[in-house]
Amino acid sequence: MSIATPPATAPVGFPFTAIEGQPLLQRALLLAAVDPLLGGVLVEGPRGTAKSTSARALAALLPAGRFVNLPLGATEEQLVGSLDLEAALQRSAVQFRPGLLARAHGGILYVDEVNLLADGLVDLLLDVSASGINRVERDGVSHQHEARITLIGTMNPEEGQLRPQLLDRFGLFVRLENVPNAQVRKAIVRTRMAFDADPQAFASRHAAAQTALALRVAQARDRQATVEWPEAVHDEVAQRCQDAGVEGVRADLVMLRAARAHAALEARAQVTPADVQAVAELALAHRRTQGQPRTSSSPPAEPPQQQPEAPPAQAATNPPPTDPAPAPDAGPADQNPADDWGAMPASQAVPLQAVKALRPFQPKKA
């Protein structure tokens, strides 16, 4: 007698439309879903702020629906692909074996604790995320394939920072704070408890909103190529980046693309200053070098005085002491320290000292 086992059901993911208390994170993820060539999204925040939950929920809105996790211990071969050894040994054929980038094409490549990933892998990920093409030249394999991935990296700042060179190459950046107040905390907890109690019923209640949002993302992906940037938008972006003191023009390009993706989500044919306002902080938060506009005409700030001035009465009764006269044997450096800053002190004669004579060396007899 055999007992039939029921078929395994796919686990139900948390709906993206049910996420509470993280509107900026949701906006950044939707923009990256509309335009995968933005360069990915880096999410920084403390534990328990829905970083990984939001990334997994976004995958359900994409056409491919793929969610590929990149472990911290992955090698470059596992990421980009390599030579198929089985085909080489059995058939003497040189074939390409796809890696994680090929599996994530059209979906999400997620890296938890990206600040702990090897710098070489992070650099490679950002190259592919910005170009959409994975090129492999190794082990006798010369191959390239499309890799339109939505790169999402999360990190906890308590566990170390990402190098500035790599941080700048992430397209959008979201810094999550802790739960702001008790009401938001209550709403987050009640939503999560309802999902854990019955995931199927919870997902069914949000199915209509999920379908509408997925359709909106798909239409925005098709529409964004026709969205135009007016000259006023270029001026707005250039001024914001100039005021923030960013290096290079990567921030300008990312902000323009993100504004276009935002306009496409709103079903507009032109980018407006409101779209720039909605995405500006996402593009500048990790690239800003100053908070105020640069002004070359402003005079430099005077250093604060270390000693307060004496009152007039005290200054009259107690005049400041005069500098003592230099010693007779003082050198020029002692007399004018401001003029001879860094000069070597004057040489002094050192008397010879007698040294005890050494005993002659007596070689040993053979």
TAQUI-V526667 format. One record per residue. N is the residue number from 1. PHI is phi as a letter, one per 30 degrees, with the letter a starting at -180 (* if undefined). D_FIRST is the distance of its C-alpha to the first C-alpha in whole Angstrom. Layout:
n->(N & N)
phi->(PHI & PHI)
d_first->(D_FIRST & D_FIRST)
This chain:
n->(1 & 2 & 3 & 4 & 5 & 6 & 7 & 8 & 9 & 10 & 11 & 12 & 13 & 14 & 15 & 16 & 17 & 18 & 19 & 20 & 21 & 22 & 23 & 24 & 25 & 26 & 27 & 28 & 29 & 30 & 31 & 32 & 33 & 34 & 35 & 36 & 37 & 38 & 39 & 40 & 41 & 42 & 43 & 44 & 45 & 46 & 47 & 48 & 49 & 50 & 51 & 52 & 53 & 54 & 55 & 56 & 57 & 58 & 59 & 60 & 61 & 62 & 63 & 64 & 65 & 66 & 67 & 68 & 69 & 70 & 71 & 72 & 73 & 74 & 75 & 76 & 77 & 78 & 79 & 80 & 81 & 82 & 83 & 84 & 85 & 86 & 87 & 88 & 89 & 90 & 91 & 92 & 93 & 94 & 95 & 96 & 97 & 98 & 99 & 100 & 101 & 102 & 103 & 104 & 105 & 106 & 107 & 108 & 109 & 110 & 111 & 112 & 113 & 114 & 115 & 116 & 117 & 118 & 119 & 120 & 121 & 122 & 123 & 124 & 125 & 126 & 127 & 128 & 129 & 130 & 131 & 132 & 133 & 134 & 135 & 136 & 137 & 138 & 139 & 140 & 141 & 142 & 143 & 144 & 145 & 146 & 147 & 148 & 149 & 150 & 151 & 152 & 153 & 154 & 155 & 156 & 157 & 158 & 159 & 160 & 161 & 162 & 163 & 164 & 165 & 166 & 167 & 168 & 169 & 170 & 171 & 172 & 173 & 174 & 175 & 176 & 177 & 178 & 179 & 180 & 181 & 182 & 183 & 184 & 185 & 186 & 187 & 188 & 189 & 190 & 191 & 192 & 193 & 194 & 195 & 196 & 197 & 198 & 199 & 200 & 201 & 202 & 203 & 204 & 205 & 206 & 207 & 208 & 209 & 210 & 211 & 212 & 213 & 214 & 215 & 216 & 217 & 218 & 219 & 220 & 221 & 222 & 223 & 224 & 225 & 226 & 227 & 228 & 229 & 230 & 231 & 232 & 233 & 234 & 235 & 236 & 237 & 238 & 239 & 240 & 241 & 242 & 243 & 244 & 245 & 246 & 247 & 248 & 249 & 250 & 251 & 252 & 253 & 254 & 255 & 256 & 257 & 258 & 259 & 260 & 261 & 262 & 263 & 264 & 265 & 266 & 267 & 268 & 269 & 270 & 271 & 272 & 273 & 274 & 275 & 276 & 277 & 278 & 279 & 280 & 281 & 282 & 283 & 284 & 285 & 286 & 287 & 288 & 289 & 290 & 291 & 292 & 293 & 294 & 295 & 296 & 297 & 298 & 299 & 300 & 301 & 302 & 303 & 304 & 305 & 306 & 307 & 308 & 309 & 310 & 311 & 312 & 313 & 314 & 315 & 316 & 317 & 318 & 319 & 320 & 321 & 322 & 323 & 324 & 325 & 326 & 327 & 328 & 329 & 330 & 331 & 332 & 333 & 334 & 335 & 336 & 337 & 338 & 339 & 340 & 341 & 342 & 343 & 344 & 345 & 346 & 347 & 348 & 349 & 350 & 351 & 352 & 353 & 354 & 355 & 356 & 357 & 358 & 359 & 360 & 361 & 362 & 363 & 364 & 365 & 366)
phi->(* & c & c & d & c & d & d & d & c & d & d & d & d & d & d & d & d & c & d & c & i & b & d & d & d & d & d & d & d & d & d & d & d & d & b & d & d & d & j & i & b & c & c & c & l & d & d & i & c & i & d & d & d & d & d & d & d & d & e & d & c & d & e & d & i & d & b & c & c & c & d & d & d & d & c & d & d & d & d & c & j & a & d & d & d & d & d & d & d & d & b & h & c & c & b & c & c & d & c & d & d & d & d & d & e & i & b & c & c & c & b & d & h & d & d & c & d & e & e & d & d & d & d & d & e & d & d & d & d & d & c & i & b & c & c & b & b & a & h & i & c & b & b & b & a & d & b & d & c & c & d & b & c & b & a & c & d & d & c & j & c & d & e & e & d & d & d & d & d & d & d & c & b & b & c & d & c & d & e & d & a & d & d & d & e & d & d & d & d & d & d & d & d & d & d & d & d & a & d & d & d & d & d & d & d & c & d & d & d & d & d & d & d & d & d & d & d & d & d & d & d & d & d & d & d & c & d & c & c & d & d & d & d & e & d & d & d & d & d & d & d & d & d & d & i & d & c & i & c & d & d & d & d & d & d & d & d & d & d & d & d & d & d & d & d & d & i & c & c & b & d & c & e & d & d & d & d & d & c & d & d & d & d & c & e & c & c & d & c & a & c & c & d & d & b & d & d & d & d & d & d & d & d & d & d & d & c & d & d & d & d & e & d & d & d & d & d & c & d & d & d & d & d & d & d & d & d & e & c & d & d & d & d & d & d & b & d & d & d & c & d & i & d & d & d & d & d & b & d & c & d & d & c & d & c & d & d & d & d & d & d & c & d & d & d & d)
d_first->(0 & 4 & 7 & 10 & 13 & 16 & 19 & 21 & 25 & 28 & 30 & 33 & 36 & 39 & 41 & 45 & 46 & 45 & 47 & 50 & 53 & 53 & 55 & 57 & 54 & 52 & 55 & 55 & 52 & 52 & 55 & 54 & 51 & 54 & 56 & 53 & 57 & 58 & 57 & 54 & 54 & 55 & 53 & 55 & 54 & 53 & 49 & 47 & 50 & 47 & 48 & 44 & 43 & 46 & 45 & 41 & 42 & 45 & 42 & 41 & 44 & 45 & 44 & 42 & 40 & 40 & 40 & 40 & 41 & 43 & 43 & 46 & 45 & 45 & 47 & 49 & 47 & 44 & 46 & 49 & 47 & 47 & 47 & 44 & 44 & 41 & 43 & 46 & 45 & 43 & 45 & 49 & 48 & 50 & 47 & 47 & 44 & 44 & 44 & 43 & 46 & 45 & 41 & 43 & 46 & 46 & 44 & 45 & 45 & 45 & 47 & 46 & 49 & 51 & 54 & 52 & 51 & 53 & 57 & 56 & 53 & 54 & 57 & 55 & 53 & 56 & 57 & 54 & 54 & 58 & 58 & 54 & 54 & 53 & 55 & 54 & 56 & 55 & 53 & 55 & 53 & 55 & 53 & 53 & 51 & 51 & 50 & 51 & 49 & 50 & 50 & 50 & 50 & 50 & 52 & 53 & 57 & 56 & 55 & 57 & 59 & 59 & 62 & 64 & 64 & 61 & 61 & 63 & 61 & 58 & 59 & 59 & 59 & 57 & 58 & 56 & 58 & 56 & 55 & 58 & 58 & 56 & 56 & 54 & 52 & 51 & 50 & 48 & 46 & 45 & 44 & 42 & 40 & 39 & 38 & 36 & 35 & 33 & 34 & 32 & 35 & 38 & 37 & 37 & 41 & 42 & 41 & 44 & 46 & 44 & 44 & 48 & 49 & 47 & 49 & 52 & 51 & 50 & 54 & 56 & 54 & 56 & 59 & 60 & 62 & 64 & 65 & 69 & 70 & 74 & 77 & 77 & 73 & 74 & 77 & 75 & 72 & 75 & 77 & 74 & 73 & 77 & 77 & 74 & 75 & 72 & 72 & 72 & 71 & 67 & 67 & 69 & 67 & 64 & 65 & 66 & 63 & 61 & 64 & 63 & 59 & 60 & 63 & 60 & 57 & 60 & 61 & 64 & 66 & 68 & 68 & 70 & 71 & 68 & 66 & 68 & 68 & 64 & 63 & 66 & 65 & 62 & 64 & 66 & 65 & 64 & 67 & 70 & 73 & 75 & 75 & 78 & 80 & 82 & 86 & 88 & 91 & 90 & 92 & 90 & 90 & 92 & 91 & 91 & 94 & 93 & 96 & 98 & 101 & 104 & 106 & 109 & 111 & 109 & 110 & 114 & 114 & 112 & 112 & 109 & 110 & 111 & 110 & 111 & 114 & 112 & 113 & 115 & 113 & 110 & 109 & 109 & 105 & 106 & 108 & 106 & 103 & 102 & 104 & 103 & 99 & 97 & 100 & 100 & 102 & 106 & 106 & 107 & 109 & 108 & 110 & 109 & 108 & 109 & 106 & 106 & 107 & 104 & 105 & 105 & 102 & 102 & 100 & 99 & 100 & 98)
